[in-house]
Amino acid sequence: MRQLVYVVDDDQGMLESTLWLLESVGLTGVPFTNGRDFLEACDPRAHACVLLDVRMPGMGGLNVQEAMRARGIELPVIFVSGHADVPIVVRAFKAGAVDFIEKPYNEQLLLDSVQQALEQRPRSGRHDPRLAEVQTRLKQLTPRERDVLLPLVRGYTNREVAEQLAISVKTVDLYRSRVMKRMQAETLPELVGMVIAAGLVDPLALRAGS
């Protein structure tokens, strides 16, 4: 079955470069410059995933994701955004996003994420070795590192974490960098996804932010 990647981004330059990247590895990209056109045209039965920009005029990516759920469109969603603050990431994962990648993105990182999303549908229910790796890394964290990890992925700032744990902000910064390194997470959105996947926090109990 042909594999499709729906690419929804109002930035024409970014849209074209993403399509070129997908085609360079044999994937078929289907471009849209706004969410409404995508919702009307996409095939929910296709072997496909969706690359969805967060910030677009009119209907933003998070609203497109909500509309997909309302219409019963269960295609895996990967968010791409130049503004990956924690409240946005939390909302995306709460609603079922499979990944959240920051612009400008690393090309191989994006392709790996797309491939994993495309494999997700036919492989649902199978053991995922990536999850076992994440759980192994979590077990290697010290108690204090876990103390810092949990409020961070729930959306609290470094200063708020410092107040909760009665330590300095500088100490939180140190533990945060150690946690990122131990978990092999390049970005905070990646770390949030790992912890949710491992079942360490409930995605519906994360701090939504303002």
LINLINDA-V555885 format. One line per field, one symbol per residue. phi: phi as a letter, one per 20 degrees, with the letter a starting at -180 (. if undefined). A space follows every 10 residues. Layout:
phi = ???
This chain:
phi = .fedcfddbf efffffffgf ffffdneeed ebebffffff efdfefebcc ecffdcfndf gfffffffff emedffddec becefggffg fffgeofeab deefefgfff ffffffffff ffdgnefdff fffffffffe ffgfffgegf fffeoefgff ffffelcfff ffgffffffg ffeldfcfgf fgffffffmf cefedfffme
